[in-house]
Amino acid sequence: MDLSILISNPLINISVISWAAAQGIKALIDGVKHKQFDRRYLSKAGGMPSSHSAVTCSVLLTSYYLYGFNSPIFGVSFVLALIVMYDATGVRWAAGLHARAINHIVEYLEQDHSPEGQRALHELIPKLNESLGHRVREAICGAGLGFLIAMLGHFVRQGM
């Protein structure tokens, strides 16, 4: 199997770089905020900046640079970016709020149960991840990061 396409495809390269940059920045922000590094932030969903927005917007701008505004690849990238950012700020944000509510209900129920009952409750409903989606500003910052990385990638390719 020839893996050179993974290295030679600018859309794949720019998306991986954008995702890594967004996740790295997210881990750095959390590390400064809590004064300790948590490696889980390198792959965690939610938070500042949105890696969803960074990836889709970097692919969007790179497809524009490579294929132009009227290309089907740019069109698909545009629609995909809109769907992903809408989902990240809407549906996934709401799912995070639901997870928070369920976690509070479980904590309340734990107060009235024996240790055996608490274990059974945790097996039935494990603690849910509450950070699933993004605030609009997190999505905007992620989009800006994606555009910036795509521009840098374009200038690097032009210089080659």
Secondary structure as UniProt FT lines:
FT   HELIX           4..8
FT   HELIX           10..34
FT   HELIX           39..42
FT   HELIX           51..67
FT   TURN            69..70
FT   HELIX           72..89
FT   HELIX           91..110
FT   TURN            111..112
FT   HELIX           115..124
FT   HELIX           136..159
//
